[in-house]
Amino acid sequence: MPLTELAVGDLRCIESAELRFSPGVNVLYGANGAGKTSLLEAIFLLGRGRSFRTRINERLIRHGCQEARVIGRLGDERSRQIGLGFRRTAGARADTTIRVDGRAAEGLAELATTFPVQILDPDAHKLIEESAGRRRRWLDWSVFHVEPVFGKAWTRYQRALAQRNAALKARQSPSMWDTELVKEGEVLTASRRQVVEALQPYWSRAVLELTGLEIQMSFHAGWDRQQSLQDSLTQHLTRDRERGSTGVGPHRADLSLRYQGKMAKEVLSRGQQKLTAVALALAQLEFLKDTVGLLPTVLLDDPSAELDQAHLERFIGRIQSLRTQLIVTALERNFGWFGAPESVFHVERGQVFRV
């Protein structure tokens, strides 16, 4: 269900903005620092409940203001509405409220199903370069939409993990939490493994076309699979007690990318890393479309950054074939990458004007 309307108030540099989007290609253009990425951030919040730029919601609130808001309307028929509010508090974090169709949302999972959204930005290379957590979140977004049991299992696993870690910190026995941790952990791992296997043909095609390299993708469960998760927890108990946290399990899972037997982040250039990350995103989107008919809104923040003309054309051809809603930022109005856009907005000093 595409995003049709967006209202933003006191978010980042945006004092007030209202936009009406088309279901096809939408362009936000303007100079660097004008507020284009902040608008993409507002849209991303509607589907994820968090920013792709920061984990601290207080930073989303415009300087000198006490609260920020984002409201989105989805679809033309039987439309739905999502609203998020962020209010400063005396503490380090802002109070966050999330509502769907006027009622309190049932967690972030409801946002993900109500408004699926994905982003590709100039920092895409970090998916390859940085820690396993970023790749794990990328994978889990796919698994959540494909495996019905995944969402609840993830919630129960995180609860058991928090309780086990609390027991470790308090120098208490964590064993009473191991049963649930193992049960839900095996569900998570099986779901992730199935999705990675199903992604392989999409990945192989996308990465070869975009990079010309045969980069292998594999799944690491977060512990040595030659033994059970329970045995691994028992084996690492002494170290866990010393650290006060659980060192093995699905919360340590990773998506491994290797080229010629070496870690991709160690041998690929920055440009190759970005193309590899773009290939991951395209493979994910094509897989979700074929598997569950999912057509998320795709946000493209300056897609020409760090890509030469040939690679940009390949990327554009693949992204256009998805036939999903695109919201693209650019420095100039007439960039022509996607033909004639359906809607164009000029962003200047935090203000938005429809062209």
C-alpha positions as CSV (number, residue, x, y, z in Angstrom):
1,M,0.0,0.0,0.0
2,P,1.8,3.2,-1.2
3,L,2.2,6.3,0.9
4,T,-0.2,9.0,-0.4
5,E,0.2,11.8,2.2
6,L,2.9,12.9,4.6
7,A,2.7,15.6,7.2
8,V,5.8,16.5,9.2
9,G,6.2,19.0,12.1
10,D,9.4,20.1,13.9
11,L,11.4,17.1,12.7
12,R,15.1,17.9,12.2
13,C,15.2,21.1,10.0
14,I,11.6,20.7,8.9
15,E,9.3,23.1,10.7
16,S,6.2,22.1,8.8
17,A,5.6,20.2,5.5
18,E,2.7,18.5,3.8
19,L,3.2,16.3,0.7
20,R,1.0,14.2,-1.5
21,F,2.8,11.4,-3.2
22,S,2.1,9.4,-6.4
23,P,2.2,5.6,-6.5
24,G,5.1,5.7,-9.0
25,V,8.3,7.8,-9.0
26,N,8.4,10.8,-6.7
27,V,11.4,13.2,-6.6
28,L,12.6,15.5,-3.8
29,Y,15.3,17.8,-5.2
30,G,17.4,20.6,-3.6
31,A,20.8,21.6,-2.3
32,N,22.7,19.6,0.2
33,G,21.4,20.3,3.7
34,A,18.0,21.5,2.5
35,G,16.1,18.8,4.3
36,K,15.6,16.1,1.7
37,T,17.1,13.3,3.8
38,S,15.1,14.4,6.8
39,L,11.9,13.8,4.7
40,L,13.1,10.3,3.9
41,E,13.8,9.8,7.5
42,A,10.2,10.8,8.4
43,I,8.9,8.3,5.9
44,F,11.2,5.6,7.2
45,L,9.9,6.2,10.7
46,L,6.3,5.4,9.6
47,G,7.3,1.9,8.6
48,R,10.0,1.1,11.1
49,G,9.4,3.3,14.2
50,R,13.0,4.2,14.3
51,S,15.4,6.3,12.2
52,F,18.0,5.0,9.8
53,R,20.4,7.8,11.0
54,T,20.2,7.6,14.8
55,R,19.0,5.5,17.6
56,I,18.4,8.5,19.8
57,N,14.9,9.8,19.1
58,E,15.5,13.1,21.0
59,R,17.8,14.1,18.1
60,L,14.8,14.0,15.7
61,I,13.2,17.0,17.4
62,R,13.9,20.3,15.8
63,H,16.2,22.6,17.8
64,G,14.3,24.7,20.2
65,C,11.1,22.6,20.1
66,Q,9.6,20.2,22.6
67,E,8.1,17.7,20.2
68,A,8.1,16.4,16.7
69,R,5.4,14.6,14.7
70,V,5.1,12.5,11.6
71,I,1.7,11.5,10.1
72,G,1.3,9.3,7.0
73,R,-1.7,8.2,5.0
74,L,-1.6,5.0,3.0
75,G,-3.6,4.1,-0.1
76,D,-6.5,5.8,-1.7
77,E,-9.3,3.2,-1.0
78,R,-9.7,2.0,2.6
79,S,-6.8,4.3,3.5
80,R,-4.9,3.8,6.7
81,Q,-3.1,6.3,8.9
82,I,0.1,6.1,10.9
83,G,1.2,8.7,13.4
84,L,4.4,9.1,15.4
85,G,5.2,11.7,18.1
86,F,8.4,12.4,19.9
87,R,8.5,14.6,23.0
88,R,11.5,15.8,25.0
89,T,11.7,14.6,28.6
90,A,14.0,15.4,31.5
91,G,16.0,12.2,30.7
92,A,18.2,11.4,27.8
93,R,15.5,9.8,25.6
94,A,12.4,11.3,24.1
95,D,9.0,9.8,24.8
96,T,7.7,8.2,21.7
97,T,4.0,7.5,20.8
98,I,2.9,5.4,17.8
99,R,-0.6,5.2,16.6
100,V,-2.2,3.2,13.7
101,D,-5.7,4.2,12.6
102,G,-6.1,6.3,15.8
103,R,-5.2,3.6,18.3
104,A,-1.9,2.7,20.0
105,A,0.2,0.5,17.8
106,E,0.8,-3.1,18.8
107,G,4.6,-2.8,18.7
108,L,6.9,-2.1,15.8
109,A,5.8,-5.3,14.1
110,E,2.5,-3.7,13.2
111,L,4.3,-0.8,11.5
112,A,6.3,-3.2,9.4
113,T,3.3,-5.0,8.2
114,T,1.2,-1.9,7.7
115,F,3.8,0.1,5.8
116,P,6.8,-1.9,4.4
117,V,9.6,0.5,3.5
118,Q,13.2,0.1,2.6
119,I,16.0,2.6,2.0
120,L,19.2,2.8,-0.1
121,D,21.4,5.7,0.9
122,P,25.1,6.9,0.4
123,D,26.0,4.9,3.5
124,A,24.9,1.6,2.0
125,H,28.5,0.3,2.1
126,K,28.2,0.1,5.9
127,L,26.0,-3.0,5.4
128,I,29.2,-4.7,4.3
129,E,31.8,-2.8,6.3
130,E,30.3,-2.6,9.8
131,S,29.2,-5.0,12.5
132,A,26.9,-8.1,12.2
133,G,24.0,-6.2,13.8
134,R,23.3,-4.1,10.7
135,R,23.3,-7.2,8.5
136,R,21.2,-9.1,11.0
137,R,18.6,-6.4,11.0
138,W,18.6,-6.4,7.2
139,L,18.0,-10.2,7.1
140,D,15.4,-10.1,9.8
141,W,13.3,-7.6,7.9
142,S,13.0,-10.2,5.1
143,V,12.4,-13.1,7.4
144,F,9.7,-11.2,9.3
145,H,7.7,-10.8,6.1
146,V,8.2,-14.4,4.9
147,E,8.1,-16.6,8.0
148,P,4.8,-16.1,10.1
149,V,6.4,-17.5,13.3
150,F,9.4,-15.3,13.2
151,G,8.0,-12.1,14.8
152,K,6.6,-13.7,18.0
153,A,9.6,-15.9,18.4
154,W,11.9,-12.9,18.1
155,T,10.0,-11.1,20.8
156,R,10.0,-14.1,23.2
157,Y,13.7,-14.7,22.5
158,Q,14.6,-11.1,23.3
159,R,12.7,-11.3,26.5
160,A,14.4,-14.5,27.6
161,L,17.8,-13.1,26.6
162,A,17.3,-9.9,28.7
163,Q,16.3,-12.0,31.7
164,R,19.3,-14.3,31.3
165,N,21.6,-11.4,31.0
166,A,20.1,-9.8,34.1
167,A,20.7,-13.1,36.0
168,L,24.3,-13.2,34.8
169,K,24.9,-9.6,35.9
170,A,23.4,-10.4,39.3
171,R,25.6,-13.4,39.7
172,Q,22.6,-15.7,39.7
173,S,22.0,-18.9,37.8
174,P,20.7,-18.2,34.3
175,S,19.6,-21.7,33.7
176,M,15.9,-21.1,34.3
177,W,15.9,-18.9,31.1
178,D,17.8,-21.4,28.9
179,T,14.8,-23.5,27.9
180,E,12.9,-20.6,26.4
181,L,16.0,-19.1,24.9
182,V,16.9,-22.4,23.2
183,K,13.3,-23.1,22.0
184,E,12.8,-19.7,20.4
185,G,16.4,-19.5,19.3
186,E,16.0,-22.6,17.2
187,V,12.9,-21.1,15.6
188,L,14.7,-17.9,14.7
189,T,17.7,-19.8,13.3
190,A,15.6,-22.2,11.2
191,S,13.6,-19.2,9.7
192,R,16.7,-17.2,9.0
193,R,18.5,-20.2,7.3
194,Q,15.5,-20.9,5.1
195,V,15.3,-17.3,3.9
196,V,19.0,-17.1,3.2
197,E,18.8,-20.3,1.1
198,A,15.8,-19.0,-0.8
199,L,17.6,-15.7,-1.4
200,Q,20.6,-17.3,-3.1
201,P,19.5,-17.3,-6.7
202,Y,18.3,-13.7,-6.4
203,W,21.6,-12.7,-4.8
204,S,23.8,-14.5,-7.3
205,R,22.1,-12.7,-10.3
206,A,22.0,-9.3,-8.7
207,V,25.6,-9.2,-7.4
208,L,27.1,-10.6,-10.7
209,E,25.2,-8.0,-12.8
210,L,26.1,-5.1,-10.6
211,T,29.6,-5.9,-9.6
212,G,30.8,-8.5,-12.1
213,L,32.1,-10.5,-9.0
214,E,31.0,-13.9,-7.7
215,I,30.6,-13.0,-4.0
216,Q,29.4,-15.9,-1.8
217,M,26.7,-15.3,0.8
218,S,26.3,-17.7,3.8
219,F,24.5,-17.7,7.1
220,H,26.2,-18.0,10.5
221,A,23.8,-18.9,13.3
222,G,25.6,-17.2,16.1
223,W,27.1,-20.4,17.6
224,D,28.9,-23.5,16.4
225,R,26.2,-25.6,14.8
226,Q,28.2,-28.8,15.3
227,Q,26.6,-28.6,18.8
228,S,23.2,-27.7,20.0
229,L,22.4,-24.2,21.3
230,Q,21.9,-25.6,24.8
231,D,25.3,-27.3,24.7
232,S,26.9,-24.1,23.5
233,L,25.3,-22.1,26.3
234,T,26.6,-24.6,28.8
235,Q,30.1,-24.6,27.3
236,H,30.3,-20.8,27.5
237,L,28.6,-20.3,30.9
238,T,31.9,-19.5,32.7
239,R,32.8,-16.8,30.2
240,D,29.2,-15.5,30.2
241,R,29.3,-15.1,34.0
242,E,32.6,-13.2,33.7
243,R,31.2,-10.8,31.0
244,G,27.7,-10.6,32.5
245,S,26.1,-11.3,29.1
246,T,25.2,-14.2,26.8
247,G,27.9,-14.6,24.2
248,V,26.4,-17.2,21.9
249,G,23.0,-17.5,20.3
250,P,20.9,-16.1,17.5
251,H,21.5,-12.5,18.7
252,R,25.1,-13.0,17.4
253,A,24.0,-14.3,14.0
254,D,25.6,-12.9,10.9
255,L,25.3,-12.9,7.1
256,S,28.8,-13.8,5.8
257,L,29.9,-12.3,2.5
258,R,33.1,-13.7,1.0
259,Y,35.1,-13.1,-2.2
260,Q,37.7,-15.5,-3.3
261,G,37.6,-17.0,0.2
262,K,38.2,-13.7,2.0
263,M,35.8,-11.5,3.9
264,A,34.3,-9.0,1.4
265,K,34.9,-6.0,3.6
266,E,38.6,-6.8,3.7
267,V,39.2,-7.0,-0.1
268,L,36.5,-4.9,-1.8
269,S,36.9,-1.2,-2.5
270,R,34.4,1.3,-1.1
271,G,32.7,1.5,-4.4
272,Q,32.5,-2.3,-4.7
273,Q,31.1,-2.5,-1.2
274,K,28.4,-0.1,-2.1
275,L,27.5,-2.0,-5.2
276,T,27.4,-5.2,-3.1
277,A,25.1,-3.6,-0.6
278,V,22.8,-2.4,-3.5
279,A,22.8,-6.0,-4.8
280,L,21.7,-7.3,-1.4
281,A,18.9,-4.8,-1.3
282,L,17.7,-5.6,-4.9
283,A,17.9,-9.3,-4.2
284,Q,15.8,-8.8,-1.1
285,L,13.2,-6.7,-2.8
286,E,12.9,-9.1,-5.8
287,F,12.7,-12.1,-3.5
288,L,9.9,-10.5,-1.4
289,K,7.9,-9.6,-4.5
290,D,8.1,-13.1,-5.9
291,T,7.6,-14.9,-2.6
292,V,4.8,-13.0,-0.8
293,G,3.9,-10.3,-3.3
294,L,5.3,-7.6,-1.2
295,L,6.0,-4.2,-2.9
296,P,7.5,-1.9,-0.3
297,T,8.0,1.8,-0.8
298,V,11.6,2.3,-1.7
299,L,13.5,5.4,-0.6
300,L,16.6,6.3,-2.7
301,D,18.8,9.0,-1.1
302,D,21.0,10.4,-3.9
303,P,21.4,7.2,-5.8
304,S,24.1,8.7,-8.1
305,A,26.6,9.1,-5.1
306,E,29.7,7.1,-5.7
307,L,28.2,5.2,-8.7
308,D,29.6,5.7,-12.2
309,Q,27.2,6.0,-15.2
310,A,27.3,2.4,-16.2
311,H,26.6,1.0,-12.7
312,L,23.9,3.6,-12.1
313,E,22.1,2.6,-15.3
314,R,22.2,-1.1,-14.3
315,F,20.9,-0.2,-10.8
316,I,18.1,1.9,-12.2
317,G,17.0,-0.8,-14.6
318,R,16.7,-3.3,-11.8
319,I,14.9,-1.0,-9.4
320,Q,12.4,0.1,-12.1
321,S,11.6,-3.5,-12.9
322,L,10.1,-3.8,-9.4
323,R,7.3,-1.4,-10.3
324,T,6.9,-0.2,-6.8
325,Q,6.6,3.3,-5.2
326,L,9.9,5.2,-5.4
327,I,10.8,8.4,-3.5
328,V,14.1,9.7,-4.7
329,T,16.3,12.6,-3.6
330,A,18.5,14.5,-6.0
331,L,20.5,17.7,-6.3
332,E,18.8,18.8,-9.5
333,R,15.3,18.6,-10.8
334,N,15.9,17.3,-14.3
335,F,18.1,14.3,-13.6
336,G,16.1,12.0,-15.9
337,W,17.2,8.7,-14.4
338,F,13.7,7.3,-14.1
339,G,12.0,9.1,-17.0
340,A,9.4,11.7,-16.2
341,P,8.5,11.5,-12.4
342,E,4.9,11.6,-11.4
343,S,5.5,14.1,-8.5
344,V,8.3,16.6,-8.0
345,F,9.0,18.6,-4.9
346,H,11.6,21.3,-4.3
347,V,13.1,21.3,-0.8
348,E,14.8,24.5,0.3
349,R,15.9,25.4,3.8
350,G,13.5,23.0,5.5
351,Q,10.6,24.0,3.3
352,V,8.9,21.9,0.7
353,F,7.2,23.2,-2.5
354,R,5.4,21.1,-5.1
355,V,6.6,21.8,-8.6
